[in-house]
Amino acid sequence: MDLTSLFSRRDRWTRGLFLSFDIFPISFFEGELLSKIVVDENLTVVIEQDNWTRLLYRDEYPPLRAGIHYNLESASVLNGGKFHPKLYILENDEEIQIIIGSFNLTKNGFKSNVESGFAFRTDRTHWDANERHIVWQIGQFLRDAFLE
């Protein structure tokens, strides 16, 4: 299954936040996936610290569009574990799209591995109780992960 179909250039987003263990090869993200995503203000990609270091300092092909078309950040876990979420959020004033799954922001994760996940997209002005609860839980996860 080709999970890149979750994104379309027909959609215009204001902001995006992608959390993944890894982003490899960077040419897949910058050349194929990024070409399907239109974000006007800010797209931030956060990957695990060791993979961020490898990508910037040791990979043969470093990121070419980071700092221009998206922000590339690293995260580490205080207890020595690995930063391992796979959460992709895009939003504008009218809608929010949330994708949660087992797939990293990698070519294999999006194109060839057997992965699981779910995506939902909703009008921000007409959220039902379940959608509000999901968004609240994701917000709580982000607060706990990044602000504590």
Buried (B, 14 or more C-beta within 10 A) or exposed (E): EEBBEBBEEEBEBBBBBBBBBBBBBBEBBBEEBBEBBBBEEEBBBBBBBBBBEBBBEEBEEEBEEBEEBBEBBBBEEEEEEEBEBBBBBBBBEEBBBBBBBEBBBBBBBBBEBEBEBEEEEBEEEEBEEEBEEBBEEBEEEBEEBEEE
